[in-house]
Amino acid sequence: MSPVVVWVTVVLVVVPIIALSLYSVVDVAGRHDLSGGHKAAWIAFVAFVPLVGGGIYLIFRPLRPEDIRGFGRRRRQPSRVDELLKSKDDAAR
């Protein structure tokens, strides 16, 4: 096999698998809503079966409130401004 084929394979296959695994482990480690046992189980699953483990984690991971549309900080800010403006308008009447 030529070196070019090897590098293309590494870049197109191995690097994305490592990136997916690392993202999954970092995401699991940073979660405060999972217990230590659940974190350990997810990390072990991703470590022993990298491609499948990372993909399954991304599909079945529990959602955090900021992951759901309408609950994030950016979504709350305009509604808070609207509330303040409405209360100011009501007070002016």
Secondary structure as UniProt FT lines:
FT   HELIX           3..9
FT   HELIX           10..14
FT   HELIX           15..29
FT   HELIX           36..48
FT   HELIX           50..60
FT   HELIX           65..67
FT   TURN            69..71
FT   HELIX           73..92
//
